[in-house]
Amino acid sequence: MPAYRGNTHVPVGQLTRVSALYASEQSIPVPGDILSLSRKPSQRRKTMPLITLIVTLAVVGLILWAINTYLPMDGKIKQILNIVVLIVVILWLLSVFGILPSMSTMRIG
């Protein structure tokens, strides 16, 4: 069965790397992608590129450093702020790696 990409039909066995990337973005199973064949499109996980993860952690760290360095606060308040940011980052990382369910599915109360 041919995969549909724009207005060009490409046989599935002849998918190039670019068309395979495009097909995966469109939730079309790519040959050899067993996981995507066994899951419905709504059950597939969205992945975050490693560079995005590293940049996000660096930005959070830079902002926290700037707040600790340049804003005059009591030491106790800085410590509480650091702990809260650390807990949020750890929960976010657990969610990104799939250990913790998505934050949007959690209910409070």
C-alpha positions as a printed Julia matrix, in Angstrom:
109×3 Matrix{Float64}:
  0.0    0.0    0.0
  1.6    3.32  -0.97
  2.23   6.0    1.63
  0.74   9.36   0.74
  3.09  12.32   1.04
  1.66  15.56  -0.3
  0.59  14.89  -3.87
  3.34  12.28  -4.49
  2.74   8.57  -3.95
  5.82   6.72  -2.67
  5.73   2.94  -2.17
  6.25   2.13   1.52
  9.32   0.0    0.83
 11.01   2.97  -0.85
 10.61   5.57   1.89
 13.65   7.78   2.21
 14.9    9.11   5.52
 13.19  12.46   4.94
  9.9   10.9    3.93
 10.14   8.48   6.88
 10.55  11.47   9.2
  7.59  13.17   7.55
  5.54   9.98   7.8
  6.32   9.6   11.51
  5.18  13.17  12.11
  1.91  12.37  10.35
  1.33   9.18  12.43
  1.83   6.93   9.4
  3.6    3.69  10.37
  7.11   3.44   8.91
  8.52   0.0    7.97
 10.22  -1.52  11.01
  8.37   0.73  13.44
  6.75  -2.06  15.46
  5.83   0.2   18.38
  3.82   2.6   16.24
  2.01  -0.31  14.58
  0.93  -1.74  17.94
 -0.39   1.53  19.33
 -3.2    3.76  18.24
 -2.2    7.3   17.22
 -3.71   8.67  20.44
 -1.57   6.28  22.54
  1.79   7.15  20.95
  4.14   9.2   23.08
  5.44  12.52  21.88
  9.18  12.65  22.29
 11.3   15.62  23.22
 14.63  16.0   21.42
 17.68  15.79  23.68
 18.89  19.25  22.67
 15.56  20.77  23.78
 15.9   19.03  27.13
 19.45  20.32  27.65
 18.6   23.87  26.57
 15.57  23.94  28.88
 17.63  22.78  31.86
 20.34  25.35  31.06
 17.81  28.19  30.82
 16.16  27.21  34.12
 19.58  27.01  35.77
 20.63  30.38  34.36
 17.42  32.06  35.55
 17.78  30.52  39.01
 21.43  31.63  39.19
 20.49  35.18  38.13
 17.75  35.36  40.76
 20.08  34.05  43.49
 22.89  36.4   42.46
 21.21  39.67  41.6
 17.98  39.83  43.64
 18.49  40.76  47.27
 16.54  38.2   49.32
 16.86  36.61  52.7
 18.84  33.35  52.68
 15.82  31.33  53.83
 13.68  32.59  50.93
 16.45  31.73  48.44
 16.7   28.25  49.91
 12.93  27.7   49.63
 12.98  28.99  46.05
 15.85  26.65  45.14
 14.06  23.65  46.66
 10.78  24.44  44.88
 12.54  24.85  41.52
 14.48  21.61  42.09
 11.29  19.66  42.88
  9.51  21.08  39.8
 12.48  20.23  37.54
 12.69  16.68  38.93
  8.95  16.12  38.4
  9.24  17.53  34.87
 12.21  15.25  34.07
 10.35  12.21  35.39
  7.42  13.16  33.17
  9.67  13.68  30.12
 11.29  10.25  30.56
  7.9    8.58  31.01
  8.39   7.5   34.62
  5.66   9.82  35.84
  2.43  10.32  33.9
  1.91  13.63  32.13
  1.27  16.59  34.42
 -1.91  17.39  32.5
 -3.48  14.08  33.61
 -2.88  14.75  37.32
 -5.78  16.1   39.36
 -5.56  17.99  42.62
 -8.52  17.62  44.92
